[in-house]
Amino acid sequence: MGLLRELEGAFDYDIVDEFTDHYEIMCSSMEPIIDRLNHAHEIPEAVEELFRIAHNLKSASGFLKLETLHRFAAFIEDNLEHIRKRTTPFTQESIDWFYLISDQLCDWYDDLMGDQDDFRKIRTEIFDIPQEIEAP
């Protein structure tokens, strides 16, 4: 039994459906938000939106007992927490790191919707957190 079928067997269909709908929306909105990190006046709002995505994924995945996703969302949230009020531009290295995060989350969405047995392995380069982002 794959990830999606396990969720559907453990939780009400409406809860699972709402989660997958929101997860899809989060995936489709991340890259345009990351693109806004190149514009100084949009940085605080864009970082706040990325933080909200991580926080919502952490909460929902924790409730649904999707431990891999829950831990990853917590990792993202922790690293965004201290830069939430940032107003200065990010380096390209940091922008690229955000794209890696987005790609990983979207791959896991595909794994979930494809009813894979588990989420694919995390990209190891995600753990090379740019210094300007890394939580103290």
C-alpha positions in Angstrom: 0.0 0.0 0.0 1.4 3.4 -1.0 1.5 6.7 0.7 -1.8 8.0 -0.5 -3.7 4.8 0.1 -2.3 4.7 3.7 -3.6 8.2 4.3 -7.0 7.4 2.8 -7.2 4.3 5.0 -6.3 6.2 8.2 -8.1 9.5 7.7 -11.4 10.8 6.4 -11.4 11.3 2.6 -12.2 15.0 2.9 -9.2 15.6 5.1 -6.9 13.8 2.7 -8.4 15.6 -0.3 -8.1 19.0 1.4 -4.5 18.3 2.3 -3.5 17.2 -1.2 -5.3 20.2 -2.8 -3.5 22.6 -0.5 -0.2 20.8 -1.0 -0.6 21.2 -4.8 -1.3 24.9 -4.4 1.7 25.3 -2.2 3.9 23.6 -4.8 2.6 25.6 -7.6 3.0 28.9 -5.7 6.6 28.4 -4.4 8.6 29.2 -7.5 6.8 32.5 -8.2 7.3 33.5 -4.6 11.0 32.6 -4.8 11.3 34.7 -8.0 10.2 37.7 -5.9 13.2 37.3 -3.7 15.2 39.1 -6.4 13.2 42.3 -5.8 14.2 44.1 -2.6 10.8 45.6 -1.9 9.2 42.2 -2.1 11.6 40.2 0.1 9.9 40.5 3.5 6.5 39.5 2.1 8.0 36.7 0.0 9.9 35.2 2.9 6.8 35.4 5.1 4.8 33.5 2.4 7.5 30.8 2.2 7.5 30.6 6.0 3.7 30.2 6.0 3.9 27.4 3.4 6.5 25.6 5.6 4.5 26.1 8.7 1.2 24.9 7.1 3.0 21.8 5.7 4.5 21.1 9.0 1.2 21.3 10.8 -0.8 19.3 8.3 1.9 16.6 7.7 2.3 16.2 11.5 -1.5 15.7 11.9 -1.4 13.1 9.0 1.7 11.4 10.4 3.7 12.0 7.3 7.0 12.1 9.3 9.4 12.7 6.5 7.4 15.7 5.2 6.8 16.9 8.8 10.5 16.9 9.7 11.5 18.6 6.4 8.9 21.3 6.8 10.2 21.9 10.3 13.7 22.2 8.9 12.6 24.8 6.4 10.6 26.7 9.0 13.5 26.8 11.4 15.8 28.2 8.7 13.3 30.8 7.6 12.4 32.0 11.1 15.3 34.2 11.7 15.2 35.8 8.2 11.5 36.7 8.2 12.1 40.4 8.5 15.0 40.5 5.9 14.9 43.4 3.5 18.3 42.9 1.7 18.7 40.9 -1.5 19.8 37.3 -1.3 22.8 35.8 -3.1 22.2 33.6 -6.1 23.3 30.7 -3.9 20.5 31.3 -1.5 17.9 31.7 -4.3 19.1 28.4 -5.8 18.7 26.8 -2.4 15.1 27.9 -2.2 14.5 26.4 -5.6 16.0 23.1 -4.4 13.5 23.2 -1.4 10.7 23.8 -3.8 11.7 21.0 -6.2 12.0 18.6 -3.2 8.5 19.4 -1.9 7.0 19.1 -5.4 8.7 15.8 -6.0 7.3 14.5 -2.8 3.8 15.8 -3.8 4.3 13.7 -7.0 5.3 10.7 -4.9 2.2 11.1 -2.7 -0.2 11.5 -5.6 1.5 8.6 -7.5 0.9 6.4 -4.4 4.6 5.5 -4.1 5.6 3.4 -1.2 7.7 6.2 0.3 9.0 9.6 -0.5 12.1 9.7 -2.6 15.4 10.5 -0.9 16.1 14.0 -0.1 18.6 15.9 -2.2 21.8 16.0 -0.1 22.7 19.5 -1.3 19.7 20.9 0.6 21.8 20.4 3.7 24.4 22.8 2.4 22.4 25.7 3.7 23.8 29.1 2.6 25.3 30.9 5.4 23.0 33.9 5.1 20.0 31.6 5.6 21.3 29.0 8.1 19.5 29.2 11.5 21.9 30.1 14.3 
